[in-house]
Amino acid sequence: SFKPFKLLKKIYNSVMTKGHKVIAVSEFIQDHISKHYKNTANKVTTIHRGVDLKEFCPDKVPPHRMLKLRNIIPYDARVIITIPGRLTKWKGHKVLIEALALLDKNKYCCLIVGDVDKHYNYYLELSELVEKKGLQDIVIFTGNLEDMPAVYMLSDIIVTPSIDEEPFGRISIEAQAMGRIIIASNVGGFKETVKDNETGFLVPPKDSKALSEAITYVTNLTEHRKYKIMQAAQKNAELFSLKKMKNKTLSIYKELVG
């Protein structure tokens, strides 16, 4: 039974609510804390995680950085779908693979970015599913890639199909900051960071058909519509800058020591 484990975890996590102020990384987490821990409602403040917009900026990624990655992407004419992040089950890689199986294989290439060695058993599961669906020629396990801004620039669509609640979901902000179109699960922090049909698209979790339809929809958008979404996405990302996060955090500290 997982009940004793869940109880211990709750007791352990309760330490974080003992301070005079508690910072939550999203409104979703703030609601979770208030719901599960008594007398915390007045303590908790949401300060969204921040992204360094100087690093995640299209103008700061010169062509030679993207050229370095070309050896792992053998397709120039295809729509490049990228799923960045840890290779863990709750990130929804299998949902994306199932969605890809519903699409025209000649149109797409998918990059699964993440450290394979640290999660080798799960990687084997994913590889087996890719082979079962006949997607070996279009799904590429890139391993860990350090230059994520360049990866975003090479991608047409960023997908984060998490099957469980995301506490925040930094990838959605990084993608929007880079002017990429994001398709994310309609869960947790993504509901705060992605404005559906305006700065990106939200789909039901664990629904490969809905994800495939969203990918097709984005692929068929006019260039003008894509440009409008990218503009709105970059403006939205400014609300989640590292600078804003630091300033808000410092204001909490000043309030406590003042």
N, C-alpha and C positions, 0 to 999 in steps of 0.2 A: 504494500500500500504506500501511496505517495503522501498520505495525510500527515504523518510525523515529519517528513521532509519539508512539506509546505509550511507547517507550523514553525519549525526551526528557522526556516528562511524568513518568515514574517517577523519572528523575534529578532533575528539578526538585522534585518532591514530597518527595524524600528529604532535602532541606534541613530539613524540618519534624521529622525524626527525630534531628537532631544535638544537640538540647538535652539537659540532664540529666533533664528530665521532659517528657513529651508528653501533652497533654490531648486525648482523643478525645470527640466530641460524642455518641457512642452506643457501645454494645457492638459493634454491627455494624462501626463504623469501627475500633474497637480490634482486633477480629479481623482486619480487612483489613490494618491496619498490621503486626501481628505476623506475618501470613502472607507479606507481600510485602517486608518490610524486616528484614534479619537483626539479631539482638541488640537487639531493641527491646521484647521481652515484659515485661521488668522496669521499663522506663521509662514505659510507657503506663498512664494512668489515665483511666477514663471519667467525665466530668462532663457529664451531659445538659444540653442547651441549656435555658435558663429562659424562662418566660413571666411577664410582669408580671400577677399575679393581682389587683392593684388596678385595672388597666385592663380586664382581661378578667374582669369580674364582672357578672352579671345585674343586681344591685342598683344598679350604678353607671351604668346606661343608662336615663335618663328617657324617657318616651314621645315627647317632642318631637324627640329624635334619630332615632327610628324613623320618625316622620311625615315627616321630611325626605327619606327614601328612598322613600316611597310613590309618588312620581311615576314611578319606574322599574319598579315592580311593579304592573301593572294587575289582578292577580288576587288576590282576598281569600279565596276558598273553596278554592283549590287548594293542594296540598302543594308547598311551595317547597324545591327542591333547589338547593344552592349549591356551586359548585366554585371556591374562591379560589386565587390564586397566579399565577405568571408564565405567560404564554401560550407555553409551549414544549412540544414534542411528547412529551417523556418524562413530562409531568404527566398524560397519559392523557385529554385532552378528547375525543378521537375515540371512545374506549371508552365514555365516558358518553353521547355522542350516539347511538351505536349501541344502547346500553341503553335510552335514552329511546324509541327507535323501536319497542321491543318492549312498551312500556307504554301504558296508556290515556291518550291525549293530553288528555282532558278532566279528568284528575285532577291533573296536574302543571304546574308552571312551573319553569324552570331558569335560574338566574343564573350566567353565566360571568363571574367577576370577575377583571380583570387589564388591564394597560395594552395597549391595542390598537395604538397608534401605534408602540411599540417592536418589536412583532412582527407587523407588518402582513401580511406574506406568509402567515404561519401563520394569522392571523385570516381571510384570504380562503379558505384551505383549509377551515377550520372552517365558515365561512358557506356554502360550497358544499355541504358534507356535510349541514348543517342543512336546506338547501333541498331537496337530493336526498331526504332522509328525510321531508320535509313537516312539519318542526318549527318553521317560521318564527314561528308564533304563540305558541309556548311557550318558546322559547329566547331569552334576552335577554343580549346582550353589554353589560355595564354600564360597561366601561372601568375605570379605576382608581378605587377608592372608599377614602377615607381613614378613615372611621369603621367599621372592621371589627367592633368589638363590637356596633354597632347592626345591621350586616348579619347577624351570627350570630343575634341576637335575632329577626330577621324570618324566619329560615330554620327549616325543620322538619328537614331532613336536610343534613348537610355530607358531600360526597363528595371523596375524594382518590384517584383511580384510577391512580396512577403506574404506568408500564409498566416502569420500571427501579428499581433499588435506591435508596431514600431514605436519605441519610446520617442524618437524624434525623426531620424531618417536624413542624415547629412547628405547622402548622395543626391537626393532630389534638389537640394540647394546648389550643390556643386554643378549639377547638370544645367540648372536654370541660369546660373551665373555665366556658364559657358555658352549660353544661347542654344542649348540642345533641347529637343522635345522629350519630355519625361512622361512615361506611362507608369503609374504606381498603383499599388493596391489601396483600396479605400479603407485604410485602417490606421489607428493610432495617430502619430505625428504627421503622417502624410496628408491628413485632412486639414492640417494647419499650414503646411508649407506649399501645397499644390492647389491652385485655384482651378477646379475642373473646367475643362473646355475654354480656359482663358490663358493660363500659364503652363498647362500640361493637361494630362488626362488621368482620371481615377477609374479603376475597374474593380469589380467584386473580387475578393481574395479566393484562391483555389479554383478559379473559373478560367480554364484554358481557352474555351471558346470565346468568352468575352475579351480575353487578352488578344487572341488572334484577330478578332474583329477590330479592336482598337488599333493594332499594328497596321492592318489594312487601311483603316480610315486615315491614319496619320500619313501613310505612304501616298495616299491619293489626294492629299491636301494640295491646293494650289500654292505656288511659290509665295504669292502675296499673303495668303493666310498663314503659312509657316513663318513668314517674316514677322507678322503681327504677334504671333504666339511667342516667338523668340524675344521680341522687344519687351513684351509684357513679363516674360519669365525673368529677364535680366533685371528689370525694375523691381520685381517681387523679391529677387535674391538680395537686393540691397537692404531689405528689412531684417535679414538674418546674417549681417556682416559680423566678422570677428570684432571689429571696433565697437559696434553697438553692444555686443555681449560683454566686452570688457568694461565699458562705461557703466552699464547697468549693474554689473557685479560690484564694481568699486563704489557705486552709490549705496548699495546695501551695506558694505563694510563701513562706510562713512557714517551711515545712519546708526550703526551699532556702537561705534566708538565715540560718536558725537554726544 
